[in-house]
Amino acid sequence: MTDYLLIALALLGLLILGGIGLVVPRLRRRPQPPLPRTEVDTRAEEDLAGPPVQAPEADLSTGVLVEPPVEAPAPTVEVPEPTAGRLVRLRSRLSRSQNVFGKGLLGLLSRDRLDEDVWEEIEDSLITADVGVDATREIVDRLRERTRVLGTRSVAELRSLLAAELVNALDPGLDRSLHTAPKEGVPAVLLVVGVNGAGKTTTCGKIARVLIADGRSVLLGAADTFRAAAADQLQTWAGRVGAETVRGPEGADPASVAFDAVKRGIETGVDTVLVDTAGRLQNKIGLMDELGKVKRVVEKHGPIDETLLVLDATTGQNGLEQARVFTEVVNVTGVVLTKLDGTAKGGIVIAVQRKLGIPVKLVGLGEGPDDLAPFDPAQFVDALLGTESSGQTA
Ligand SMILES: Nc1nc2c(ncn2[C@@H]2O[C@H](COP(=O)(O)OP(=O)(O)OP(=O)(O)O)[C@@H](O)[C@H]2O)c(=O)[nH]1
């Protein structure tokens, strides 16, 4: 009997010890309930410590420490590179056109005999480079005359004659400045128009950078309400340089978004408001009417200072007819010729100006954020001909 009692007591003891062994580790793992805190405590601490920092949390089921998501650092505002001399820095982007103008034309002009066939070849090269028939004839006639009169034969002299004629064809006297300065505290307003895919949104972003690099404050209006992505794209460009964007819901009236953007720009006192519009084809009457409305509604705040027509240089002569219709609907004051890096037809700059009678003010030379340059005829011709210095050929 005593034996049975002893065995039963020993078993009981074992059971109790086993139970403690199981429970204690669990108790150790259980997290401590947080101490009650008052709202005032919390605020006082936040005031002292700045934004709350999340402590790592333990996952109770696995025991793995889970780091709180690292908050993305505040976006750093970029400082765009200055605009002075950009065309010179980006001259190598014109390499395709350089082959036609620099190597091709100069090669022809340096032939031993400048006979009728050579002059015809020179004419063909210029027409192939999209200079346009009328401008080509003028350039070639003047070159023929000057080489005959001067009896010029050295490569350096021929290059300088050709450069002078090309610069002359680009009408160097035209005012190419962008009207972006505020007047009496009211921001300057720039409207950006053109056909689909010409590069309007990209150009708006690049212009914002150009203006900011030159010390102006900018607000962007996303009046391209057809594509939500276009407004997102514009907002991203703006965010990179710390500019504000005004946008509306997808499908909103573009005129009302443009109006609101200018209103906001006036309220916040920025120097320049840049309004991006949706791409439209010149033969769609409804869309062109809509563009006219954007212009009229924006003008309720005051006159538009600059209307830039964005043209894709790779569409060549086809783009010219589209461009003409735009000039009838809105008062285009300047042309931005994009994608000049992607074409051998750099002569389109001459054709555009002659056909539209509107100065090319900016040229796009790549997809990078600072690949937009103020246009300068002498620097452009230097880049086309592959000459060493700028400004000496005019
Ligand atoms: N190579 C090159 N690409 C360019 C240049 N400018 C714009 N692009 C590209 O052209 C494409 C179209 O540009 P967007 O700015 O979206 O054109 P968009 O006119 O606003 O287009 P929609 O809103 O559809 O009318 C993009 O892939 C740009 O990166 C340039 O100067 N050179």
The ligand as an SDF file (V2000), in Angstrom:
LIG
                    3D

 32 34  0  0  0  0  0  0  0  0999 V2000
   14.6690   61.1800  -78.9880 N   0  0  0  0  0  0  0  0  0  0  0  0
   13.8310   62.1060  -78.5120 C   0  0  0  0  0  0  0  0  0  0  0  0
   12.6430   61.7200  -77.9860 N   0  0  0  0  0  0  0  0  0  0  0  0
   11.8130   62.6750  -77.5290 C   0  0  0  0  0  0  0  0  0  0  0  0
   12.1330   64.0550  -77.5770 C   0  0  0  0  0  0  0  0  0  0  0  0
   11.0880   64.7470  -77.0640 N   0  0  0  0  0  0  0  0  0  0  0  0
   10.1520   63.8420  -76.6900 C   0  0  0  0  0  0  0  0  0  0  0  0
   10.5760   62.5830  -76.9620 N   0  0  0  0  0  0  0  0  0  0  0  0
    9.8720   61.3130  -76.7350 C   0  0  0  0  0  0  0  0  0  0  0  0
    8.6600   61.2990  -77.4670 O   0  0  0  0  0  0  0  0  0  0  0  0
    7.7030   60.4800  -76.8070 C   0  0  0  0  0  0  0  0  0  0  0  0
    6.3500   61.2120  -76.7420 C   0  0  0  0  0  0  0  0  0  0  0  0
    6.4810   62.2820  -75.8450 O   0  0  0  0  0  0  0  0  0  0  0  0
    5.2400   62.9120  -75.0480 P   0  0  0  0  0  0  0  0  0  0  0  0
    5.7790   64.0900  -74.3130 O   0  0  0  0  0  0  0  0  0  0  0  0
    4.5120   61.8920  -74.2590 O   0  0  0  0  0  0  0  0  0  0  0  0
    4.3140   63.3790  -76.2430 O   0  0  0  0  0  0  0  0  0  0  0  0
    2.9250   64.1550  -76.1880 P   0  0  0  0  0  0  0  0  0  0  0  0
    2.9370   65.0820  -77.3500 O   0  0  0  0  0  0  0  0  0  0  0  0
    2.6970   64.7800  -74.8610 O   0  0  0  0  0  0  0  0  0  0  0  0
    1.9180   62.9590  -76.4170 O   0  0  0  0  0  0  0  0  0  0  0  0
    0.2900   62.9940  -76.3280 P   0  0  0  0  0  0  0  0  0  0  0  0
   -0.0510   63.4890  -74.9640 O   0  0  0  0  0  0  0  0  0  0  0  0
   -0.0930   61.5840  -76.5880 O   0  0  0  0  0  0  0  0  0  0  0  0
   -0.1710   63.8890  -77.4100 O   0  0  0  0  0  0  0  0  0  0  0  0
    8.3020   60.1470  -75.4610 C   0  0  0  0  0  0  0  0  0  0  0  0
    8.8200   58.8390  -75.5250 O   0  0  0  0  0  0  0  0  0  0  0  0
    9.4290   61.1520  -75.2970 C   0  0  0  0  0  0  0  0  0  0  0  0
   10.4900   60.6730  -74.4920 O   0  0  0  0  0  0  0  0  0  0  0  0
   13.4110   64.4350  -78.1590 C   0  0  0  0  0  0  0  0  0  0  0  0
   13.7790   65.5990  -78.3000 O   0  0  0  0  0  0  0  0  0  0  0  0
   14.2060   63.4150  -78.6130 N   0  0  0  0  0  0  0  0  0  0  0  0
  1  2  1  0
  2  3  2  0
  2 32  1  0
  3  4  1  0
  4  5  2  0
  4  8  1  0
  5  6  1  0
  5 30  1  0
  6  7  2  0
  7  8  1  0
  8  9  1  0
  9 10  1  0
  9 28  1  0
 10 11  1  0
 11 12  1  0
 11 26  1  0
 12 13  1  0
 13 14  1  0
 14 15  2  0
 14 16  1  0
 14 17  1  0
 17 18  1  0
 18 19  2  0
 18 20  1  0
 18 21  1  0
 21 22  1  0
 22 23  2  0
 22 24  1  0
 22 25  1  0
 26 27  1  0
 26 28  1  0
 28 29  1  0
 30 31  2  0
 30 32  1  0
M  END
$$$$
